[in-house]
């Protein structure tokens, strides 16, 4: 075969291979685009993704540095040449030409004062002129700042979009304030619980220690150390959360002191699954249940009684219970106490129940089975996986 024909045949083979490869590549591109969804679906995903990224930085308000991180995503969301978040004090978080900063602060001050959106045209930014649309960020009926968007020419679409973004920013700030108020309420309830525990417990513990000073000094010294450990844990200043292991360690100190007072009248049994020891629980959530069993269940029962503490693994949850065979509680009185009435009665149960509901939802409130003369069983169920709660007591953001 002549050389020219061989070259022509080879060229045809190469061209055919390239054509097949191009078809395969185009097919892959088409399939990939289908997997990503339609244009509308991709646009929706992009918008939600940007909103989610910005939301993470708005829960602490409009101040720096969080607002500076959020405003970058808001600019991309609005598709404008510059966006500013301005707080009520005049602090400006800007993504865009720095020459826009003073104009953003001035316009935001007017919008915050009036509470109404405004448009400003012909703003000098370096060598260029641009327009700006501003909308107030309203929280609790008052303007706490403004969103300002810059474009060469502001049209009706950007004005509406800026207003919507400002409303969304306000919602994120409100959610952040709600989280802060809930945390403050939880901390106030922990302080109230500490105040309720300490006088009764300290009085009884010191009396028990004093009774051993002359007759058994070694036991008195041990009880002083247990008292120190318990009070150190109960009055620690950091964290709203702890672990089941730490809570049980504190309960052990508490029960050693109570046994010094009750003697053989108090029997305690524990059944603890090792896999739940690292489970994170609200600080002082199990110990008050044990104290309730001692004070309201066994203290007034002739001959004392028994307390059983159980912690079992139940799949995604840890189930904890405290049971006593004491005098029991009138169900109607218990219902009033858990609802917030009958001040001074079963405040420990009420406090723990309220905090469990705040942290995990109403379905995780205490379950109490009791009746007069029938003892009391208190159960709680908490998730074993809690990524927002660090075991050392910090709340992770």
C-alpha positions as CSV (number, residue, x, y, z in Angstrom):
1,X,0.0,0.0,0.0
2,X,1.4,3.5,-0.9
3,X,2.7,5.5,2.0
4,X,0.2,8.3,1.4
5,X,-2.7,5.8,1.8
6,X,-1.2,4.5,5.0
7,X,-1.0,8.0,6.4
8,X,-4.5,8.7,5.3
9,X,-5.7,5.5,7.0
10,X,-3.9,6.4,10.2
11,X,-5.3,9.8,10.1
12,X,-8.8,8.4,9.8
13,X,-8.2,6.1,12.8
14,X,-7.0,9.0,14.9
15,X,-9.9,11.2,13.8
16,X,-12.3,8.4,14.6
17,X,-10.7,7.9,18.1
18,X,-10.9,11.7,18.8
19,X,-14.6,11.7,17.7
20,X,-15.4,8.8,20.0
21,X,-13.5,10.5,22.9
22,X,-15.4,13.8,22.3
23,X,-18.7,12.0,22.4
24,X,-17.8,10.2,25.6
25,X,-16.6,13.5,27.1
26,X,-19.8,15.3,26.1
27,X,-21.9,12.5,27.5
28,X,-20.1,12.8,30.8
29,X,-20.6,16.5,30.9
30,X,-24.4,16.1,30.2
31,X,-24.7,13.4,32.9
32,X,-22.8,15.6,35.4
33,X,-25.0,18.6,34.7
34,X,-28.1,16.4,35.3
35,X,-26.7,15.2,38.6
36,X,-26.2,18.8,39.7
37,X,-29.8,19.6,38.9
38,X,-31.5,22.2,36.9
39,X,-30.4,25.8,36.7
40,X,-33.1,26.7,39.2
41,X,-32.0,24.0,41.6
42,X,-28.4,25.0,41.4
43,X,-29.4,28.7,42.0
44,X,-31.5,27.7,45.0
45,X,-28.6,25.6,46.5
46,X,-26.2,28.4,46.0
47,X,-28.5,30.9,47.7
48,X,-29.1,28.6,50.7
49,X,-25.4,27.8,51.0
50,X,-24.5,31.5,51.1
51,X,-27.2,32.2,53.6
52,X,-26.1,29.3,55.8
53,X,-22.4,30.6,55.7
54,X,-23.5,34.1,56.7
55,X,-25.9,32.9,59.4
56,X,-23.1,31.3,61.4
57,X,-21.5,34.8,61.9
58,X,-24.7,36.8,62.7
59,X,-25.8,35.1,65.9
60,X,-23.5,37.4,68.0
61,X,-25.0,40.5,66.5
62,X,-23.7,43.1,64.1
63,X,-20.4,44.0,65.7
64,X,-16.9,43.1,64.5
65,X,-15.4,40.7,63.7
66,X,-18.4,38.5,63.1
67,X,-20.2,41.0,60.9
68,X,-17.1,41.4,58.7
69,X,-17.2,37.6,58.0
70,X,-20.9,37.6,57.3
71,X,-20.9,40.6,54.9
72,X,-18.7,38.8,52.4
73,X,-21.4,36.2,51.9
74,X,-24.1,38.8,51.8
75,X,-22.3,40.7,49.0
76,X,-22.2,37.5,46.9
77,X,-25.8,36.8,47.7
78,X,-26.9,40.3,46.5
79,X,-24.5,40.3,43.6
80,X,-23.7,43.9,44.2
81,X,-20.3,45.8,43.9
82,X,-20.3,46.5,47.7
83,X,-22.3,45.6,50.8
84,X,-22.0,47.1,54.3
85,X,-23.5,45.9,57.6
86,X,-23.7,48.9,60.0
87,X,-24.7,48.6,63.7
88,X,-26.6,51.2,65.7
89,X,-23.4,52.7,67.1
90,X,-22.1,53.4,63.6
91,X,-19.6,50.4,63.3
92,X,-19.2,49.5,59.6
93,X,-18.4,46.0,58.3
94,X,-17.8,46.5,54.6
95,X,-17.0,44.2,51.7
96,X,-16.1,46.5,48.8
97,X,-14.2,49.7,48.0
98,X,-13.2,51.3,51.3
99,X,-14.3,54.7,49.9
100,X,-17.9,53.5,50.4
101,X,-17.4,53.3,54.2
102,X,-18.3,56.9,55.2
103,X,-21.3,56.9,52.8
104,X,-22.6,53.6,54.3
105,X,-22.3,54.9,57.8
106,X,-24.1,58.2,57.0
107,X,-26.9,56.4,55.1
108,X,-27.3,53.7,57.7
109,X,-27.6,56.3,60.5
110,X,-30.6,57.9,58.6
111,X,-32.2,54.5,58.0
112,X,-31.7,53.4,61.6
113,X,-33.2,56.7,62.9
114,X,-36.2,56.7,60.6
115,X,-36.7,52.9,60.4
116,X,-37.5,53.1,56.7
117,X,-35.5,52.0,53.6
118,X,-33.7,54.7,51.6
119,X,-31.9,55.2,48.3
120,X,-29.0,57.5,47.7
121,X,-27.8,58.3,44.2
122,X,-24.5,59.8,42.9
123,X,-22.3,58.7,45.8
124,X,-18.6,59.5,44.9
125,X,-16.5,56.3,45.4
126,X,-12.9,57.1,44.3
127,X,-13.2,58.2,40.6
128,X,-16.6,56.6,40.2
129,X,-20.1,57.4,41.2
130,X,-22.5,54.8,42.5
131,X,-25.9,54.4,44.0
132,X,-26.8,52.8,47.3
133,X,-29.9,51.1,48.7
134,X,-30.2,50.7,52.5
135,X,-32.8,48.9,54.6
136,X,-33.1,48.8,58.4
137,X,-32.4,45.7,60.5
138,X,-35.3,45.5,63.0
139,X,-35.1,43.4,66.1
140,X,-37.9,43.5,68.7
141,X,-39.6,46.4,66.9
142,X,-36.5,48.7,66.9
143,X,-33.8,49.3,64.3
144,X,-30.5,48.0,65.5
145,X,-28.6,48.7,62.3
146,X,-28.8,48.6,58.5
147,X,-27.8,46.7,55.4
148,X,-26.4,49.0,52.6
149,X,-25.8,47.7,49.0
150,X,-23.9,49.6,46.4
151,X,-24.3,49.4,42.6
152,X,-23.6,51.8,39.7
153,X,-27.3,52.1,39.3
154,X,-29.7,50.9,41.9
155,X,-32.9,49.4,40.5
156,X,-36.1,48.1,42.1
157,X,-34.9,44.5,42.2
158,X,-31.9,45.4,44.4
159,X,-34.0,47.6,46.7
160,X,-36.4,44.7,47.3
161,X,-33.5,42.2,47.7
162,X,-31.7,44.5,50.2
163,X,-34.9,44.7,52.3
164,X,-35.3,40.9,52.3
165,X,-31.7,40.4,53.3
166,X,-32.1,43.0,56.1
167,X,-35.2,41.1,57.4
168,X,-33.2,37.8,57.3
169,X,-30.3,39.4,59.1
170,X,-32.7,40.6,61.8
171,X,-34.0,37.1,62.2
172,X,-30.5,35.7,62.8
173,X,-29.7,38.4,65.3
174,X,-33.0,37.6,67.2
175,X,-32.1,33.9,67.2
176,X,-28.7,34.8,68.7
177,X,-30.3,36.9,71.4
178,X,-32.7,34.1,72.2
179,X,-29.8,31.7,72.5
180,X,-28.1,34.1,74.9
181,X,-31.2,34.7,77.0
182,X,-31.8,30.9,77.3
183,X,-28.2,30.4,78.4
184,X,-28.6,33.2,80.9
185,X,-31.8,31.6,82.2
186,X,-30.1,28.2,82.5
187,X,-27.2,29.8,84.4
188,X,-29.7,31.6,86.7
189,X,-31.5,28.3,87.4
190,X,-28.2,26.6,88.3
191,X,-27.4,29.5,90.7
192,X,-30.9,29.1,92.2
193,X,-30.3,25.4,92.6
194,X,-27.0,25.9,94.3
195,X,-28.6,28.4,96.7
196,X,-31.3,25.8,97.5
197,X,-28.9,22.9,98.0
198,X,-26.2,24.6,100.1
199,X,-27.9,25.8,103.4
200,X,-29.6,22.5,104.1
201,X,-26.7,20.3,103.0
202,X,-24.0,22.4,104.7
203,X,-25.9,22.4,108.0
204,X,-26.4,18.7,108.1
205,X,-22.9,17.9,106.8
206,X,-21.1,20.1,109.4
207,X,-23.2,18.5,112.2
208,X,-22.3,15.0,111.0
209,X,-18.6,16.0,110.8
210,X,-18.7,17.5,114.3
211,X,-20.2,14.3,115.8
212,X,-17.1,12.4,114.8
213,X,-14.4,14.9,115.8
214,X,-14.0,13.5,119.3
215,X,-15.1,9.9,118.8
216,X,-13.5,9.1,115.4
217,X,-11.1,11.8,114.2
218,X,-10.0,9.8,111.2
219,X,-13.5,9.6,109.9
220,X,-14.0,13.3,110.6
221,X,-11.0,14.1,108.4
222,X,-12.3,11.9,105.6
223,X,-15.7,13.6,105.8
224,X,-14.1,17.0,105.7
225,X,-12.3,16.0,102.4
226,X,-15.6,14.6,101.0
227,X,-17.3,17.9,101.9
228,X,-14.6,19.9,100.2
229,X,-14.8,17.8,97.0
230,X,-18.6,18.1,96.9
231,X,-18.8,21.8,97.4
232,X,-15.9,22.4,95.0
233,X,-17.8,20.6,92.3
234,X,-21.2,22.2,93.1
235,X,-19.9,25.7,93.2
236,X,-17.5,25.6,90.2
237,X,-17.7,28.7,88.1
238,X,-17.2,27.3,84.5
239,X,-19.5,25.4,82.3
240,X,-23.2,24.4,82.1
241,X,-22.4,20.8,81.2
242,X,-20.5,17.9,82.7
243,X,-20.2,14.1,82.2
244,X,-22.1,11.3,83.9
245,X,-18.8,10.2,85.4
246,X,-18.2,13.6,87.0
247,X,-21.8,13.8,88.3
248,X,-21.5,10.3,89.8
249,X,-18.2,11.2,91.5
250,X,-19.9,14.2,93.1
251,X,-22.9,12.0,94.1
252,X,-20.5,9.6,95.8
253,X,-19.1,12.4,98.0
254,X,-22.7,13.6,98.8
255,X,-23.8,10.1,99.8
256,X,-20.7,9.5,102.0
257,X,-21.7,12.6,104.0
258,X,-25.3,11.5,104.2
259,X,-24.3,8.0,105.3
260,X,-22.4,9.6,108.2
261,X,-25.7,11.0,109.3
262,X,-28.0,8.1,108.5
263,X,-25.6,5.3,109.3
264,X,-27.0,1.8,108.4
265,X,-30.5,3.4,107.8
266,X,-29.3,4.4,104.2
267,X,-28.6,1.7,101.6
268,X,-27.4,2.7,98.1
269,X,-27.0,0.5,95.1
270,X,-25.6,1.5,91.7
271,X,-25.9,-0.1,88.3
272,X,-23.9,1.9,85.8
273,X,-23.1,0.9,82.2
274,X,-19.5,1.9,81.4
275,X,-20.4,3.1,77.9
276,X,-22.6,5.9,79.3
277,X,-19.9,7.4,81.7
278,X,-18.7,9.9,79.0
279,X,-22.2,11.1,78.1
280,X,-22.5,14.8,78.5
281,X,-25.4,16.0,80.8
282,X,-26.4,19.4,82.2
283,X,-24.4,20.3,85.3
284,X,-26.1,19.3,88.5
285,X,-28.8,17.3,86.8
286,X,-28.4,13.9,88.5
287,X,-27.3,15.0,92.0
288,X,-30.5,16.9,92.8
289,X,-32.5,13.7,92.0
290,X,-30.5,11.8,94.6
291,X,-30.8,14.7,97.1
292,X,-34.6,14.7,96.5
293,X,-34.7,11.0,97.3
294,X,-32.8,11.5,100.6
295,X,-34.6,14.6,101.7
296,X,-38.2,14.0,100.6
297,X,-38.2,10.2,100.4
298,X,-36.1,8.7,103.2
299,X,-35.5,11.5,105.8
300,X,-39.0,11.3,107.2
301,X,-39.3,7.5,106.8
302,X,-38.9,5.5,110.0
303,X,-36.0,3.1,109.6
304,X,-34.5,4.8,106.6
305,X,-34.5,3.0,103.2
306,X,-32.8,2.3,99.9
307,X,-31.8,4.4,96.9
308,X,-31.0,2.8,93.5
309,X,-29.1,4.8,90.9
310,X,-29.1,3.3,87.4
311,X,-27.5,4.4,84.1
312,X,-28.0,2.2,81.0
313,X,-27.1,2.4,77.3
314,X,-30.2,2.7,75.1
315,X,-29.0,3.0,71.6
316,X,-28.6,6.7,70.8
317,X,-29.6,7.7,74.4
318,X,-28.4,7.2,77.9
319,X,-31.2,6.5,80.4
320,X,-30.6,7.4,84.0
321,X,-32.9,6.8,86.9
322,X,-33.0,7.4,90.7
323,X,-35.4,5.3,92.7
324,X,-36.1,5.3,96.5
325,X,-38.5,3.3,98.6
326,X,-39.4,6.2,100.8
327,X,-42.6,8.0,101.7
328,X,-43.4,9.0,98.1
329,X,-45.0,12.2,96.8
330,X,-48.7,13.1,96.3
331,X,-49.0,13.2,92.5
332,X,-51.1,16.4,92.6
333,X,-48.5,18.2,94.7
334,X,-45.7,17.0,92.4
335,X,-47.6,18.3,89.4
336,X,-48.0,21.7,91.0
337,X,-44.3,21.7,91.9
338,X,-43.2,20.8,88.3
339,X,-45.5,23.5,86.9
340,X,-43.8,26.2,89.0
341,X,-46.1,26.4,92.0
342,X,-45.6,25.4,95.6
343,X,-42.4,27.4,96.1
344,X,-39.8,25.5,98.1
345,X,-41.2,22.1,97.4
346,X,-39.2,19.8,95.2
347,X,-37.4,22.7,93.6
348,X,-34.5,20.4,92.6
349,X,-36.9,18.2,90.5
350,X,-38.5,21.3,89.0
351,X,-35.1,22.9,88.1
352,X,-33.7,19.8,86.5
353,X,-36.9,19.2,84.5
354,X,-36.9,22.8,83.2
355,X,-33.3,22.6,82.2
356,X,-33.6,19.3,80.4
357,X,-36.6,20.7,78.4
358,X,-34.6,23.8,77.5
359,X,-31.6,21.9,76.3
360,X,-33.2,18.8,74.6
361,X,-36.9,19.7,74.1
362,X,-40.1,18.9,76.0
363,X,-39.9,15.2,75.1
364,X,-36.8,14.9,77.3
365,X,-38.4,16.2,80.5
366,X,-38.3,14.2,83.7
367,X,-40.6,11.1,84.0
368,X,-41.7,10.7,87.7
369,X,-43.6,7.7,89.0
370,X,-44.7,8.1,92.6
371,X,-47.5,8.0,95.1
372,X,-47.9,8.5,98.8
373,X,-46.3,5.6,100.6
374,X,-45.1,4.0,97.4
375,X,-41.6,5.5,96.9
376,X,-40.5,7.5,93.9
377,X,-38.8,6.7,90.6
378,X,-37.4,9.5,88.5
379,X,-36.1,8.9,85.0
380,X,-34.3,11.1,82.5
381,X,-33.1,10.3,79.0
382,X,-30.3,12.3,77.2
383,X,-28.7,11.9,73.8
384,X,-25.3,10.3,73.9
385,X,-24.1,12.4,70.9
386,X,-24.1,16.1,71.6
387,X,-21.7,18.0,69.3
388,X,-22.6,21.4,70.7
389,X,-21.7,20.5,74.3
390,X,-18.1,20.0,75.2
391,X,-17.4,17.5,78.1
392,X,-15.5,20.2,80.0
393,X,-18.7,22.2,80.3
394,X,-18.2,24.7,77.5
395,X,-20.9,25.2,74.9
396,X,-19.3,24.8,71.5
397,X,-20.5,27.1,68.7
